């Protein structure tokens, strides 16, 4: 369990293509304030897709 004031937090990212695929990663709260939108491999589509951070 992470502390509330921890600098690195675990975030969940969901595919914007509507397949329901999710991925988890960590992010530094102090350096990256905006939501992440990396392009990652979506196994249901079998191609690259944009994943958006969910809260």
Secondary structure, DSSP 8 states (H G I E B T S, - for coil): ---TT-SEEEEEEEETTSS--EEEEEEETTT--S----EEEETTTTEEEEEEEE-
